[in-house]
Structure formats: C-alpha cells, structure tokens
Amino acid sequence: MTAAVPHSHFTALYSSHHSWLHRWLCVKLGNASDADDLAQDTFTRILGRADLAALNEPRAFLTTVAKGILINWYQRQALERAYLEALAALPEPTAISPEQRLLILETLHEIDAMLDALPPKVKQAFLMAQLDGMGYADIAAQLGMSLVTIKRYMKQAFLQCLLAMEDTV
C-alpha cells in the first residue's frame, strides 16, 4: 500500500465526518472555538493511521478518539482552574509574571501527564505521600496493602519522575 492510499482514506474520512464531529463537540463543549480545536486534534491524532480504510463505523471510531481528547482537555482545564484559583489567593506582592505563569502551567501539565502514566494504585500511594505527607506505613494501612508493596510503588513512582525529568533536560 502506498502512502497516497492511506492519505486518501484520511482525506475522505475528514471530508465526510469533520462537520459532524465539530457539531458533536460543540454540543459537548458549548462553544465552537474549543470544538474547532478539539476536532482538529482528533483528526491530527489519527493522521497517518493505516487502518482507516477498514473502519466499519467511522463515527464511532471518531467519537472514541474525540472522547479521549475531550477527557484530557477537561483535565487540563481543571488543572488550570485550580492553579489560577490558588494564584488568585496569593497576596498581590507575590503575584507572578505571565511568563512564570506559563512555565508553571506547563510544568503542572508535565507532572499531570507523568502521574497519569502510573498505574492507579501507584499514583494513589505517591500522591498520599507527596501531597498528604503520609508515611509509607500509614499509606499501607489505609490502602490495605503491605509495606513492601508501598515501597515498591514509591520506587516505581520516583523512577517515573526521574524518567520524566530526563525527557525535559
């Protein structure tokens, strides 16, 4: 199969379903601007896939991809809102510049993505230690797990942090 054939399937899928996907996202989001962005993100995500010709239910496929992007978008919006609320609570002299704000938001998104790459129990244990200040024994007791398991989880989480740091350097 040549590169032009998958490209033609993508073009046909885009032409046939972009307007429908955009309308679907408009209903979900309540505004056309964000729907424009997420529709483009959806098609960008599937660009170059070789299996587009075999789609029996293209709208179901596009909906599945778009839902994943929509979930990430909602998580990002919630993270930004929480950050801006915390920032608004700071006294005026400690307000930060727009550049610092952008850098902090980018860092928060990277941390969020790193944490999402962890298995749920590992993430939970790591957040209990880092955000709640709980000791490993307390985490083990609360989660009903052995101390050895919690130590293994924490090692896994810290290794993920190190890998994420190496990727940014």
Secondary structure by P-SEA (a helix, b strand, c coil): ccaaaaaaaaaaaaaacaaaaaaaaaaacccaaaaaaaaaaaaaaacccccccccccaaaaaaaaaaaaaaaaaaaaaaaaaaaaaaaaccccccccaaaaaaaaaaaaaaaaaaaaccaaaaaaaaaaacccccaaaaaaaacccaaaaaaaaaaaaaaaaaaaaaac
